[in-house]
Amino acid sequence: MKNLRLFVLSAIFVFAFTMLANANPNKEKKDMEDHEFHKGGPKNEMMQELRAEMKDPKLEEVRNKIRILRSEARTIGLKYKSASDADKPKIKQEYRAKISELYDVRIEEMDLRIKAMQSGLEELKKDKNAKIDKLVESNLEKMTEFDKSPRGKKGNNYMCNPKR
């Protein structure tokens, strides 16, 4: 019985210690410092562009239509599964029509996405040298700011960190 109590008390202690260690606000701040180098970089800009594409009202409308059609197709499929042999050909035709409609809407979605990518590509091609100059300046500035931070000194900068 003593061993059980000791075990329970040690488990509670380990749990409490773990909770305290994870609740350290300074730890979160240090983790954020690791990601400071990435803020505003090319990957972040690309993600923002992708998010903007996903918020396109036409594309969102088509995606909602796809969700609805998939749900309707699933319902018809379940109806087919439980139907009698006499009703199955009729339900199969209904299912085929729904899948055909879904196929057409998916093509429409892909067409909209391709058009958005093409316009994004044209935007990237426009003023390429000016954008490259801006990226070079921005990245070099961020790297020098990172080197000035306490974590960036003594060769422990982001570019040389083998953990990344």
C-alpha positions in Angstrom: 0.0 0.0 0.0 2.9 2.3 0.8 4.4 1.7 -2.6 1.1 2.5 -4.3 0.9 5.8 -2.4 4.5 6.6 -3.3 3.8 5.8 -6.9 0.7 8.0 -7.0 2.4 10.9 -5.3 5.4 10.7 -7.7 3.0 10.6 -10.7 1.2 13.7 -9.4 4.6 15.4 -8.9 5.7 14.5 -12.5 2.4 15.7 -13.9 2.5 19.0 -11.9 6.2 19.6 -12.9 5.4 18.9 -16.6 2.4 21.4 -16.5 4.6 24.1 -14.9 7.4 23.5 -17.4 5.0 23.8 -20.4 3.3 26.9 -18.9 6.5 28.9 -18.9 5.8 32.1 -20.9 9.5 32.7 -21.7 9.7 29.4 -23.5 7.0 30.5 -25.9 8.8 33.8 -26.5 12.0 31.9 -27.3 10.2 29.7 -29.8 8.8 32.8 -31.4 12.3 34.2 -31.8 13.2 31.1 -33.9 10.5 32.1 -36.3 11.3 35.8 -36.5 13.6 35.1 -39.4 10.8 33.7 -41.5 8.3 36.5 -41.1 7.7 38.3 -44.3 9.9 36.0 -46.3 9.1 34.5 -49.8 7.3 31.5 -48.3 5.1 33.7 -46.2 4.2 35.9 -49.2 3.4 32.8 -51.3 1.1 31.5 -48.5 -0.7 34.8 -48.3 -1.3 34.6 -52.1 -2.6 31.1 -51.8 -4.9 32.2 -49.0 -6.1 35.1 -51.1 -6.8 32.6 -54.0 -8.8 30.4 -51.6 -10.9 33.4 -50.6 -12.0 34.1 -54.2 -15.8 34.1 -54.0 -16.2 32.3 -57.3 -13.8 29.5 -56.2 -15.5 29.3 -52.8 -18.9 29.0 -54.5 -17.6 26.2 -56.7 -16.1 24.4 -53.7 -19.4 24.6 -51.8 -21.2 23.2 -54.9 -18.7 20.3 -54.9 -19.3 19.6 -51.2 -23.1 19.5 -51.9 -22.7 17.3 -54.9 -20.5 14.8 -53.0 -23.0 14.7 -50.2 -25.9 14.1 -52.7 -23.8 11.4 -54.5 -23.1 9.7 -51.1 -26.8 9.7 -50.3 -27.7 8.2 -53.7 -25.0 5.5 -53.2 -26.5 4.6 -49.8 -29.9 4.4 -51.4 -28.5 2.1 -54.1 -26.9 -0.1 -51.5 -30.2 -0.7 -49.7 -32.4 -0.8 -52.9 -34.1 -3.8 -54.4 -32.7 -5.3 -57.5 -35.6 -3.8 -59.6 -34.7 -0.2 -58.4 -31.0 -0.5 -58.8 -30.7 0.4 -62.5 -32.8 3.6 -62.0 -30.7 4.6 -59.0 -27.5 3.8 -60.8 -28.5 6.2 -63.6 -29.3 8.9 -61.0 -25.9 8.3 -59.4 -24.2 8.4 -62.8 -25.8 11.8 -63.5 -24.7 13.2 -60.2 -21.1 12.0 -60.6 -21.1 13.5 -64.1 -22.3 16.8 -62.7 -19.6 16.6 -59.9 -17.0 15.9 -62.5 -17.9 19.0 -64.5 -17.9 21.2 -61.4 -14.5 19.8 -60.4 -13.2 20.8 -63.9 -14.6 24.2 -63.4 -12.8 24.5 -60.0 -9.5 23.4 -61.5 -10.0 25.9 -64.3 -10.5 28.7 -61.8 -7.4 27.6 -59.8 -5.3 27.5 -63.0 -6.4 31.0 -64.0 -5.5 32.3 -60.5 -2.1 30.6 -60.8 -1.5 32.1 -64.3 -2.3 35.6 -63.0 0.0 34.9 -60.1 2.8 33.8 -62.4 2.3 36.9 -64.6 2.6 39.0 -61.4 5.8 37.2 -60.4 7.3 37.8 -63.9 6.4 41.5 -63.8 9.3 43.6 -62.5 11.4 40.6 -61.6 14.6 42.4 -61.0 13.0 45.0 -58.7 11.4 42.2 -56.7 14.6 40.3 -56.4 16.4 43.4 -55.2 13.7 43.9 -52.6 14.0 40.3 -51.4 17.8 40.5 -51.2 17.6 43.7 -49.1 14.9 42.3 -46.8 16.5 38.9 -46.3 19.9 40.4 -45.6 18.4 42.9 -43.1 16.6 40.1 -41.3 19.7 38.0 -41.1 21.8 40.9 -39.6 19.0 41.6 -37.1 19.0 37.9 -36.2 22.7 37.9 -35.7 22.4 40.8 -33.2 20.0 38.8 -31.0 21.4 36.7 -28.1 20.5 33.5 -29.9 22.3 34.6 -33.1 25.7 35.0 -31.5 28.6 32.5 -31.3 27.8 30.8 -34.6 24.4 29.8 -33.4 22.6 31.7 -36.2 19.7 30.2 -38.1 21.6 29.4 -41.2 24.2 27.3 -39.4 21.8 25.6 -36.9 21.9 21.9 -37.8 18.6 21.3 -35.9 16.6 23.1 -38.7 
